[in-house]
Amino acid sequence: MATAYPDLAVVGHFSIDTLNLPTRTAPFIILGGAVTYTSLAAKNLDAKTQIISRVGEHFPQAYLWWLEQEDVNVAAVTRHPDEDTTGFELTYTKNFSDRTLKLKTKGHTLTLQDIPRDLYAKAVHLGPIANEIPIEVACELKKHCEVLSLDPQGLTRSFGAQGNVYENAAEVDNDIFSLINIYKSSKDEIYALTGESELKAAIRAVHDVGVETVIVTNGAKDAVLSVEGLQNNVPAFPSEVLVDPTGAGDVFIGAFLTEYLKGKESLWCGAVGSAAASLIVESIGPTYFGKKEEIYRRANVLYEKELKQ
């Protein structure tokens, strides 16, 4: 029987998220992490997805069972009884304009042994959330795919004694960017990584190390998509209601990569990413990603009215 290779493998830590939402009187505990949101967003658009991660003793088995039921391959998720699982507490302000992030527990760094020997994927997405992907792991993963993408959010984070999170790009191994085909981050992250204070210059700096596609998200406002230096704004599709913005950027890149792997043009991929992100924020956590028909309807509205020239 032929091996069923994934379209997209997502690499990084899970997180047990404690959400403090302004619309809720009590914290809401749910599965998080880029691996969760990105893989489910891609699967929702019919991509075959796989997660490569490691978890600690107390990680609920029910989460892995649920992902399996959602047709996400978790065979490369290994459990280590002597380790913790990464966990964050996220507290949003009243109008969701800002959030405070606090590390509660931190999982073990991924190692070369965590990469399946027979891994081959059309794309591998690196989604670190707590410095868990070292350069040697990224170099090895590059050998197992056609396209390597990165969201560096977890590489720029440092943690205080009480778990307070602050940005510290000084310790990021910049060699990782020479491996990447597609880069996606927030404005603050690309400014921190490049040392630039103007967006065009920051994007150009990422292109200069060989990255073909650069995506910079701007919260609920829009995103900038730059392909080989040609920049376009991708508008945000207005959500019907804002319930929980956690994971919107991860959903964007999951949807973007799915369309990219189908050979679609980059502006369409961006429209699908924006449409998918507009739906995930309408519910709590990774519980509802919207019907793909609605994602494509919203994407088509953006593409036809805002992007297609």
N, C-alpha and C positions, 0 to 999 in steps of 0.2 A: 504493500500500500504506500502511495506517495505521501511524504511528510506535508502536513498542512502548515505552511509558514504564515506568520501573521503579516498583515499589511502594516501594522503599527505596534511597536513595542515601546512601552513607557517605563522609565526607570527612575526610581527614587523612593523615598519613604512614604508610607501611609502616615496620616495623622489622626489621632483621636481628638476631634475638635470640640471644645466647649464654647458654644456661641452665646454671647450676651447681646440679644437683639432688642432694639428700642420698642418693638411691638410685642415683646414677650416679658412676662413678669418673672420668669425663672429661666436659668440657663438651659440650653438645648445641646445635648451631647450626640455627636454624629460622626460618621466616618468622613475624613477629609484627606487632603493631600493632592498634589497635582496628578499623581498616578490614578487616583480615583476619578476625578473630574475629566481628565483628558481622555482616558481609555473609554469611559462610558459615553462621552460626547461623540467619539469616533465610532463606537459600536452602534450608537443610535442612528448613524448615517450609513450603516451596513459595512463598516470596515471590520476586518478580523483583528482583534486586539489582544495583546498580552502584557502582563505586568511583571516586572523584575524588581523584587524588593526583599527585605527581610524584616521580620517582626519579632517582638518579644513574647515572653511566656504568657502574658495576660491579654494578648490581642484576641478579641472574640472570634472564634471559629465561624460564628454566624455571618460575619462580614465576608469571609472568603466564600462561604456557601452562597451568599446572595450574589456576589460577583459572578460566580460560576453559573448561577441561574440566569444571569443577564448575558451569558455567552462571552464573558471576558476570561481569557486563559490565565489562571493563577498558579499554574504548575511550577513556575519559577519564583514563587514566594516561599521563602524558607523561614521556619520558626526556630528561634534560639532561646531556650528556657532561661539562660543566664543574662539575657539582655532586656532592655526596655523598648517599648514602642514610642516613637515620637508623638508628642501631644502638645497642642497649642490652645491657649485661651484667647478668643477674639472678642473684643468689646467694641461695638459700633456706637457712634454718636446718634443723637436723636433723629437727624435727617440723613443719616448714612454718609455724611460728607467726609468722615474720617473714622479710622479704627485704631485701636491699640492692640498690639500683638504681644503675647507673653508665652515663653516656652515653659511647659510644665514638665515634660520628660523628653529625653533625646535618645534616639536609637543609635545603633552601631553603624559606623561607616560601611558602605558597600565595598566588597572586595572582588578580585578577579574570580574567585570561586563562586560568586553569586551569579555569574554570567553562564548560561547554559552553553555547553560546548557546541551543540548543534544549532544554536540560534542563528536565524537569518530572517531579516524583516526588510520590507521595502523602505521603511523609515523607522528610526529609533529617536524617541524624544526624551531628552534629559530634563527631568523635572525635580531638581533638588529643592528641599525646603529647609534643611538644617545642615548644610555643608557635608552631605553624605556621599557625594560623587567625586572621588579624587581623580586626578588627571590620568593615572594609569588605567582606570576603569573606562573613562571616556575614550582613551586611545584604543582600547580593546574593542569597545562597542562600535567604533568607526569601521572596524574590519567586518562587521556582521550586518551591514545595511548599505543601501544605496544613498539614503539621505539621513543626515544627522541634524537634529534640531535641538535648541536649548532655550529654556527659560531660566535665567541665572538668579532668580530671586533668592534661592537658598544659598547661593554662593556668597552673596553680599551681606549676609546676616551674621552679626556677632551677638553674644548673649551675656548679659550681666549676671551677677550672683543670684539675683531674685528672678531670673528668667526674662528680664526686660530685653527687648529686641531693638537693636540699632544697626544702621548700615555701616559696614566697614569693608569697602572694596579693596583696601590695600593688600589684603592677604589672598586675593583671588589669583590663581595661576593663569595668567593671560594666555598661556599656550593652548588652553582649551578652545579659544575662539578661532584658532587656525584650523580646527577640525570641523567647524560648523558650516552647514549649508544654509540653515534657516535660524534666525535669532528672533526671540520675542521677549520684550520686557516692558515695564512701565517707564515713564519719563524719568522718575527719580533714580531708577536703577541704571539706566543708560548714562545719565549724567554722572553718577557715582563711579561707574566702571571706566568711563572715558576721560573723566576730568574736565569735560566740556560743559559749558553753561547754556549753549544754544543748540537747539534740536538738530538742525541740519548738519552742524559740525559734528555732533555726537554720532549721528547716523553714518556720516562719511567716515568717521574713525573706525566704526565696526566694519564697514565695507572694505576699508583699506587693509584689513587683515585677511581678506579673502571670502567674507560672508556674502553670499549672493542676495539673500532676501532678509530684510530687516523689518520687523513689525514693532511699533511702539504704541502701547495702549495708553489712553488718557481717561481712565475710569469709565464713567457712564457717558462721556462726551463723544469721543471718537477714537480712531486709531490712525496712525500714519503707516502706510505700506510703502517700502522702498525696495525696488528690484533693480539691482545693478545701478543704483544711484537715481533712478527715476521715481520720484515720490508722488504719492496720491493720498488724499485723506479718505478714510473709510468711515462714513457716519455711523453713529450708533442708532439702532432701530429702537424707537420708544417702547419700553415695556409697558404692559397694561397695569402692572402694580410692582412695586419694589418691596420684596419680602426679605431677601438675603443675598447680598452681592458676592458672597464667598465663592471662589472658584470660577468667576466669570472669565477671567483671562485664560485659565486652563481650558475652559470649554471653547473659547475662541480658537486656540491653537489646535485643539483636537479636531474641530470641524474644518479649520483651514487645511490641515495636513491631509485629512480624508479626501477633500476635493483636489488638492494638489497631486495626490497620488493617482487620481483618475485622469490626470493630464489637463485639468481645467486651467484657464488663465488666472493669473494671480488676483486680479480685481474681483473676479467671481468668488475665488476662494476667500478673500477678505469679506465679501458680502455675506457668505455663508457663516463665517466665523462670527461676524457681528450679529447676525440673526439668531444663531444658536446661543450666544451670550445673553441676548435679550430675553430668552425664555428661561434660562436656568435661574435668573434672579427673581422669578415670579413664585418660587417655592423655597422651602427651607432645605439647604444642603443638596446632596446629589440624589434627590428623590424623584425629580421629574424633569426630563430634558426636552419635553415637547415632542409632538409628532413630527416626523421628518417632513411631511407635507407642509406643515405650518412653517418650519424652518426655511424650506425652499420658497414658500410664498413670500415670507418677509425678506429673504435674500433677493428675490427677484424685484421687489419694490425698490430696495436700495440700489440694485444694479441698474435697473432701467431708468430710475428718476435721478440718481445721484452720481453714478460712476460711469455708465456707458456714454461714450462720446462719439 
